Amino acid sequence: MPIDVESKLLIVDDLPENLLALEALIRGPARRVFQATSAEQALALLLEHEFALAILDVQMPEMNGFELAEMMRGTERTRHIPIIFVSAAGREMNYAFKGYESGAVDFLQKPLDAHAVNGKVSVFVDLYRHRKALRHEMDALAEANRQQEALVQQLQCAQRELERAVRMRDDFMSMVSHELRTPLNTLFLETQVRKLHLSKGNLAPFGPERLPAMIERDQRQIQNMVRLIDDMLDVTRMRRGALSIRPKPTDLAALARGVVADLAQQAEAAGSVIELKAPARIDGVWDDFRMEQVLTNLLTNALRYGGGKPVEVTVAEIGDTAQMTVRDNGIGIAAEDQERIFEQFERTDDSRKHAPGLGLGLYITREIVRSHGGEIRVRSVQGEGAEFRVTLPMRVAPPVA
């Protein structure tokens, strides 16, 4: 039980000399006595302080002690305060009985016995301090329970996050294994067929007219594997916040012409053609390698899902921004998927049917564009193609070292 808890005592009497005498009797360590000469003053003090005990004189003008006690019992804040009545009236007036009816815990007759008064007050002060100590312990226990519940919730949340991370890792490894297996299996089957031809002495498949096509097939499968590995490395760098951006003066129009030329054979293999609209120059400050990566990702997707129809690329300078737009006329993207496709490992059901992939290309593209202070948006109607538009500031500030 804490011994330093201050106990406030209220004494009410219309005669100041009675108040002084009573305070002298009950004053003590860790006790603070408040005096009131009327019921109105007492009520004001009761609203402001928490009292361990109230000692009320019965006979007071305007509002007597019994009426004050009834008002105290009618208010939640004061109904639990113990009340001792004091009266100079004779016992024949039956005040004690009326006092107990009003909710008193004791009744004292004047003249007061100093020892009896101090003993009774000590009992109620001790009860008050025990009650405060118990309330403190209960509050501490409740707080400990709240903290324990919060800790349990945090642990459960951490466990769910861990389980989610493990599932993502397993899903990621499964997808990587699946996607890498496709080009590897193709290369393995090619080598087995070649080995079989060589074991039979059949050199016709290795003739000068067939070697270029053979090398091109091998190169395409190797490039697919390199592309998948590069995507995974870029995602790892982004998670560490270590994706390097090295802005320098760049001609975006020339960059777009170079990317379109590099993908011409891929477009031909897809039965498509890339149509480029660009001015002579668009000079700005960007990371040219990352911009090539952005345009290559968008064009590769357009060729994959464009259904062999022409793909349109537009590069333009509009106000204080540069824009790159890639539009295909293929399967399109459902409205509910147009935000989701920019997240990691997210692909639409239609895209899974048409081409393999990890679902990382658009995520990487978006992060590169954002690192340049730009934005990427998609507009599409299912079955009518898709248009991806990248908007960039003309100058990108170099990263702070």
C-alpha positions in Angstrom: 0.0 0.0 0.0 1.6 3.3 -1.0 2.0 5.5 2.2 2.5 8.8 0.2 -1.1 9.0 -1.1 -2.6 12.3 0.0 -6.0 12.0 1.6 -8.4 14.9 1.2 -10.9 15.5 4.0 -13.9 17.8 3.8 -15.4 19.4 6.9 -18.6 21.4 6.7 -20.0 23.7 9.5 -21.6 27.1 9.5 -19.4 28.2 12.5 -15.8 28.9 11.7 -14.6 28.2 15.3 -16.1 24.7 15.0 -14.2 24.2 11.7 -10.9 25.3 13.3 -11.4 23.0 16.3 -12.4 20.0 14.1 -9.4 20.5 11.7 -7.1 20.6 14.7 -8.4 17.1 15.7 -8.1 15.4 12.3 -5.0 17.1 10.9 -2.2 14.6 10.2 0.6 13.5 7.8 -0.6 13.1 4.2 -3.9 14.6 5.1 -5.3 17.8 3.5 -8.3 19.4 5.2 -10.8 21.5 3.2 -13.3 23.8 5.1 -16.7 24.8 4.0 -19.1 27.1 5.9 -22.2 26.2 3.8 -23.6 23.4 1.7 -23.0 25.5 -1.5 -19.3 25.9 -0.7 -19.1 22.2 0.0 -20.7 21.3 -3.3 -18.2 23.4 -5.2 -15.3 21.7 -3.4 -16.8 18.3 -4.1 -16.9 19.0 -7.8 -13.2 20.0 -7.8 -11.6 17.4 -5.5 -11.7 13.7 -4.7 -12.3 13.3 -0.9 -11.6 10.4 1.3 -14.2 11.5 3.9 -16.8 14.2 4.5 -17.7 15.4 8.0 -21.0 17.3 7.9 -22.6 19.4 10.6 -26.4 18.6 10.7 -27.7 22.0 11.7 -26.9 24.6 9.1 -29.0 27.4 7.6 -30.5 27.2 4.1 -29.4 23.6 3.5 -28.7 21.3 6.4 -26.3 18.4 6.5 -29.0 15.8 5.6 -30.0 17.6 2.5 -26.3 18.0 1.5 -25.8 14.3 2.0 -28.8 13.4 -0.2 -27.4 15.6 -3.0 -24.0 13.9 -2.6 -25.7 10.4 -2.9 -27.5 11.6 -6.0 -24.3 12.3 -8.0 -22.0 9.6 -9.4 -18.9 11.6 -8.6 -19.7 11.9 -4.8 -22.0 9.1 -4.0 -19.2 6.8 -2.7 -17.6 9.3 -0.3 -18.1 8.2 3.3 -20.1 10.7 5.4 -19.9 11.3 9.2 -22.6 13.6 10.7 -21.9 15.8 13.7 -24.6 17.4 15.8 -25.0 19.2 19.1 -28.7 18.3 19.3 -29.8 15.9 22.0 -30.1 12.2 21.3 -33.9 12.4 21.8 -34.3 14.2 18.4 -33.3 10.9 16.7 -30.8 12.6 14.4 -28.6 9.6 14.3 -31.4 7.4 12.8 -32.1 10.1 10.2 -28.4 10.4 9.5 -28.0 6.8 8.7 -31.1 7.0 6.5 -29.3 9.8 4.6 -26.4 7.5 3.9 -24.0 8.3 6.8 -21.4 5.8 7.9 -21.3 7.2 11.4 -22.8 9.8 13.7 -21.0 11.9 16.3 -22.4 14.0 19.2 -20.9 17.3 20.3 -18.9 17.9 22.3 -16.5 15.7 20.3 -14.2 13.1 21.8 -10.8 13.9 20.3 -9.6 10.3 20.5 -12.8 8.9 19.0 -12.9 11.4 16.2 -9.2 10.8 15.2 -9.7 7.0 15.4 -12.7 7.1 13.1 -11.0 9.4 10.6 -7.9 7.2 10.6 -10.1 4.2 9.7 -11.6 5.9 6.7 -8.3 7.4 5.5 -6.7 3.9 5.6 -9.7 2.5 3.7 -9.3 5.3 1.1 -5.6 4.6 0.7 -6.2 0.9 0.4 -8.8 1.5 -2.2 -6.5 3.9 -4.1 -3.7 1.3 -4.0 -6.0 -1.4 -5.2 -7.3 0.8 -8.0 -3.7 1.6 -9.0 -2.8 -2.1 -9.0 -5.9 -2.9 -11.1 -5.0 -0.1 -13.5 -1.5 -1.4 -13.8 -2.8 -4.9 -14.3 -5.2 -3.6 -17.0 -2.4 -1.7 -18.7 -0.1 -4.8 -18.5 -2.9 -6.8 -20.1 -3.4 -4.2 -22.8 0.4 -4.3 -23.5 0.4 -8.0 -23.6 -2.6 -8.1 -26.0 -0.8 -5.5 -28.2 2.4 -7.6 -28.1 0.4 -10.7 -29.0 -1.2 -8.8 -31.9 2.2 -7.6 -33.1 3.6 -11.1 -32.9 0.6 -12.5 -34.8 1.0 -9.7 -37.4 4.8 -10.5 -37.7 4.0 -14.2 -38.0 1.5 -13.4 -40.8 4.1 -11.2 -42.5 6.7 -13.9 -42.2 4.3 -16.5 -43.6 3.4 -14.2 -46.4 7.1 -13.6 -47.1 7.8 -17.3 -47.1 4.9 -17.9 -49.5 6.1 -15.0 -51.8 9.6 -16.5 -51.7 8.3 -20.0 -52.6 6.1 -18.5 -55.3 8.9 -16.5 -56.6 11.3 -19.5 -56.7 8.6 -21.6 -58.4 8.0 -19.0 -61.0 11.7 -18.5 -61.6 12.2 -22.2 -61.9 9.3 -22.5 -64.3 10.3 -19.6 -66.5 13.9 -20.5 -66.7 13.0 -24.1 -67.4 11.3 -23.2 -70.7 14.4 -21.7 -72.5 16.7 -24.3 -70.9 14.5 -27.2 -72.0 14.5 -25.8 -75.6 18.3 -25.5 -75.5 18.7 -29.0 -74.0 16.4 -30.5 -76.7 18.3 -28.7 -79.4 21.7 -30.1 -78.1 20.2 -33.6 -77.9 19.0 -33.5 -81.5 22.4 -32.2 -82.6 24.2 -34.8 -80.6 22.0 -37.5 -82.3 22.8 -36.1 -85.7 26.5 -36.1 -85.0 26.5 -39.6 -83.6 24.9 -40.8 -86.9 27.4 -38.8 -89.0 24.6 -36.6 -90.4 26.1 -33.2 -91.0 23.4 -31.8 -93.1 21.7 -29.8 -90.2 25.1 -28.1 -89.7 25.4 -26.8 -93.2 26.2 -23.1 -93.9 22.6 -22.4 -94.9 21.2 -23.8 -91.6 23.7 -22.5 -89.1 22.5 -18.9 -89.0 18.9 -20.1 -88.0 20.4 -22.5 -85.5 22.5 -19.8 -83.9 19.6 -17.3 -83.9 17.4 -19.9 -82.0 20.1 -20.4 -79.4 20.7 -16.7 -79.0 17.0 -16.0 -78.6 16.8 -18.6 -75.8 19.9 -17.3 -74.1 18.5 -13.7 -74.3 15.3 -14.9 -72.7 17.2 -16.3 -69.7 19.4 -13.2 -69.5 16.2 -11.1 -69.5 14.7 -13.1 -66.7 17.8 -12.8 -64.6 18.1 -9.1 -65.2 14.5 -8.6 -64.1 15.2 -10.5 -60.9 18.4 -8.4 -60.2 16.5 -5.2 -60.8 13.8 -6.1 -58.3 16.4 -7.0 -55.7 18.1 -3.6 -56.2 14.8 -1.8 -55.9 14.0 -3.5 -52.6 17.4 -2.3 -51.3 16.8 1.2 -52.7 19.9 0.7 -54.7 18.7 1.0 -58.3 21.3 3.2 -60.0 20.1 6.2 -61.9 22.8 8.2 -63.7 21.2 11.1 -65.5 23.1 12.7 -68.4 22.3 14.7 -71.5 20.2 12.4 -73.8 18.5 12.7 -77.1 15.2 10.8 -76.4 14.2 10.8 -80.1 17.5 9.2 -81.1 17.2 6.7 -78.2 13.8 5.7 -79.4 15.0 5.1 -83.0 17.8 2.9 -81.7 15.4 0.8 -79.6 13.0 0.4 -82.5 15.8 -0.7 -84.8 17.1 -3.2 -82.2 13.6 -4.8 -81.9 12.9 -4.9 -85.6 13.8 -8.6 -85.9 11.7 -9.4 -82.9 8.8 -7.6 -84.4 9.2 -9.4 -87.6 9.2 -12.8 -85.8 6.0 -11.7 -84.1 4.4 -10.9 -87.5 4.3 -7.2 -86.6 5.9 -3.9 -87.4 6.9 -1.0 -85.2 5.8 2.4 -86.4 7.8 5.3 -84.8 6.7 9.0 -84.8 9.4 11.3 -83.3 10.9 14.7 -84.0 14.5 15.1 -85.1 15.7 15.7 -81.5 14.3 15.8 -77.9 17.1 16.9 -75.6 16.9 16.3 -71.9 18.7 14.9 -68.9 17.8 11.3 -68.2 19.6 7.9 -67.6 19.8 6.7 -71.2 20.3 3.0 -70.2 17.2 3.1 -68.0 15.1 4.9 -70.6 16.1 2.2 -73.1 15.0 -0.4 -70.5 11.6 1.4 -70.2 10.9 1.6 -73.9 12.2 -2.0 -74.5 9.9 -3.4 -71.8 6.9 -1.6 -73.2 7.6 -2.6 -76.8 8.3 -6.2 -75.9 5.0 -6.4 -74.1 3.2 -4.8 -77.1 4.8 -7.3 -79.5 3.9 -10.2 -77.2 0.2 -9.3 -76.8 -0.4 -7.2 -79.9 -1.7 -10.2 -82.0 0.7 -9.5 -84.8 -0.8 -6.1 -85.6 1.3 -2.9 -85.9 2.7 -1.3 -82.8 2.8 2.5 -82.7 5.5 4.4 -80.8 5.3 8.2 -80.3 7.9 10.3 -78.7 7.2 14.0 -78.2 8.1 17.1 -76.2 5.1 18.7 -74.6 5.6 21.8 -72.6 8.2 21.1 -69.9 7.8 17.3 -70.2 8.7 14.5 -72.6 6.3 11.8 -73.5 6.8 8.2 -74.8 3.6 6.4 -75.9 3.5 2.8 -77.0 0.2 1.5 -78.4 -0.7 -2.0 -79.6 -3.9 -3.3 -81.1 -4.0 -6.7 -79.3 -5.9 -8.4 -76.5 -6.1 -5.3 -74.3 -6.3 -5.1 -70.5 -9.5 -5.4 -68.4 -10.3 -2.3 -66.3 -9.9 -4.2 -63.0 -6.4 -5.3 -63.9 -5.0 -1.9 -65.0 -3.6 -0.9 -61.6 -2.6 -4.4 -60.6 -0.3 -5.1 -63.5 2.2 -2.6 -62.2 2.8 -4.6 -59.1 5.4 -7.4 -58.6 4.6 -10.8 -60.1 1.2 -9.6 -61.2 -0.1 -10.8 -64.6 -3.5 -11.0 -66.1 -5.1 -14.3 -67.0 -5.0 -13.4 -70.7 -1.3 -12.5 -70.6 -0.5 -15.9 -69.0 -2.1 -17.6 -72.0 -0.2 -15.6 -74.6 3.4 -15.4 -73.3 5.6 -16.6 -70.4 7.1 -14.1 -67.9 7.7 -13.3 -64.3 5.3 -10.4 -64.2 8.2 -8.0 -63.3 8.6 -5.9 -66.5 5.9 -3.3 -65.8 6.8 -3.1 -62.1 10.5 -2.4 -63.1 9.3 0.1 -65.7 7.1 2.0 -63.2 9.9 2.2 -60.6 12.4 3.5 -63.2 9.9 6.2 -64.4 9.2 7.2 -60.8 12.9 7.4 -60.0 13.0 10.0 -62.8 10.2 12.0 -61.2 7.8 10.9 -63.9 4.6 8.8 -64.2 3.3 6.0 -66.3 -0.4 5.4 -67.2 -2.3 2.8 -69.2 -5.5 3.2 -71.2 -7.1 0.1 -72.6 -10.3 -1.6 -73.6 -10.3 -5.4 -73.6 -10.0 -6.7 -77.1 -9.0 -3.3 -78.5 -5.4 -3.0 -77.5 -3.5 -1.0 -74.9 -1.7 2.3 -74.7 1.1 3.0 -72.2 2.1 6.6 -71.8 5.3 7.7 -69.9 5.6 11.3 -68.9 9.0 12.6 -67.8 10.4 16.0 -66.6 13.0 17.3 -69.1 15.7 17.2 -66.5 16.3 14.7 -63.7 18.4 15.8 -60.7 21.3 13.5 -60.0 20.9 11.4 -56.8 22.3 12.9 -53.5 25.5 11.1 -52.6 
